[in-house]
Amino acid sequence: MAASRGEHGMETRRSPGVEAPRPAGGRRPWRALGVVALLVLAGGGAVWLAHGPQRSCEGAERALEGVWDAPRKEAIHRAFLATRKPYAETAWRGVDAGLERYMGAWTRMHRDTCEATRVRGEQSEQVMELRMQCLERRRVEVKALAEVLAQVDGQGLAQVSQVMERLIPLASCADGPHLAARERLPEDPTVQAKLEELQGRLAQVRALFVAGHTARGLEQARALAEAAEATGFRPLMAEAWLVLARLQHSASDVPGAVESAHRSARAFLASGQMVGMVHAWFELVTALQFQGHQTATEQEQWLQYLDEAILAAGNPPGLRAEYERRLAYIRTLQGGYAQGLEHARKAVALLEGQGGPESVELSNALLEQLRAGALVGQYEEAMAAGQRALAFWKTTVGLEHPSTMRVLSVIGVIQAMTWHLADSSATYEQMLAIMRRMPDTDHIELVAALNNLAVIYVEQGRHAEGEPLLEQALAILDEHQTRGSLHGVICLQSLAESKSIRGDHAGALKLARESQALAEKGVSPQHLVRAIVLTTLGDAELEAGSAARAQEVLEQAVRQLEPLSTHPKEKGHARFALARALEARGVDRPRVLTLLAQARKDLEEAGAPAGRLRASWEAWVKARRLETSPELQAPR
């Protein structure tokens, strides 16, 4: 486990099609463990007898009874198999191996912590007590998690892929300065008892979060955060607000996640816990990004704050790797693919440098290397990273597991974006074959796969194969009464565009109008899909002979796309379509030529994915003998 995650866990991330992914930590008995001859951990665990160095630190294994032992493992294994999921056995092996490593490391650290004081004399009794308290919190959290896993159902099994990422790394219990920063308990025994009771509730909430039970976790986390706030004990407040923020983010309650992460960060800062504050800021920055209210300048300021906070916390490699991974995602999203690749490589190198088996964190970093590398032109490197991430998930939870399928989807999307259409169609065909043999496949994920494969087929000119897939997707949405969702808007737009390309303008117009009507009801005006739908509708109106209506909607599309620094293909398409609409109306010839010049520049920047549009541009300009116009002769 990464030595840098600190006691407060790590984040889970969603990227296009993949959601990655965010853990939290827990605390349990808060009372200082006695430093007398006989020392017993809460729950009847380990016992140290001061009768000589060899016996003084024995007994750690006994603390795992009822936590992670043969009966507990068997109960969890039976629960996994009872779901009858095809990936149940593989998922069990992954969880078993991960928790076995974790608890084996716990036992070794438990013994070493004792021996460092009682045998080798390298550490004070006070430091040993702090570390033992931390290890006990980890033990209690695993016990709570095991109880949740022993009751898993089919829906829960689809969420267990993040278990090892969300567990708090044991390295947090070796971080003396971090542990010493935690406040001492109040003297009042009644207050101490209340805090211990709340700590137990925190362990339960964290177990629900780690196991992916978002709805149940949220209900308990809200009450816990308010109760912790009432105590005024800042370490507990910080951790309660952080796990609530992570659960809110998982539930897509972005405003709630922003507020809870703010509260967590303030409490961590007030109690002097820099590592915890960094984790709260990670959550805050992610939520702010999804909220979409940050300017580019504000985003850069927050990245600078995070960088400085990580340095102040000692620049642990795990935290630095998480920062580099997030920065890779942001830079790639901004269109800085070379920068994104550089940061992704750093994240991968940092995580590999910590040794140990492949991990969720490393898989997430490899996916950023896939995205940035492919988009900057390093296709072989990118695909190698993607296949490595895919192999991790296949081994950990099985090929059919939703997490593995999402990684496969990301690979297919990136292959399509970089115009490796044969590779992309093969990837999506594999995905659909798996989805169709699984009766409980999420219908939205199935619809997304059908749409993506259909679009790839259409770009290859395989309309007869692509359009039936889109009709299947719309039928599935109708069955679930979700045709009016964003996915319905996209499928309608994709089908309209296919029909337009092959000359069925009446069919294209009908579908484009329906897509636009649904988009106006349920899609944010700032969403890229709104502009794409408007462009498709404008094309259809123009082909149907309604140049005035075409101009009206295309003006909207161009206005929405112009501020965007990325998406040159979409901008070029909208500008070219608007130029054609103006020319059809016989108005504003200077603007027609300006739009054509801008469109050509956009489509050239877009590269191979815009090849069909560039060919249409060239044919249209030549047919109207505009290629010799001075505006189109300017340097490109």
Helices and strands as residue ranges (DSSP letters): G 6-8, E 14-15, E 18-19, E 38-40, E 47-49, G 60-64, H 70-82, H 88-118, H 125-149, H 154-157, G 160-162, H 163-166, G 170-174, H 176-180, H 189-210, H 214-231, H 234-250, H 254-270, H 274-291, H 296-312, H 317-333, H 337-353, H 360-376, H 379-397, H 402-417, H 421-436, H 443-459, H 463-479, H 486-501, H 505-522, H 528-543, H 547-561, H 568-585, H 589-606, G 608-610, H 611-623, H 630-633
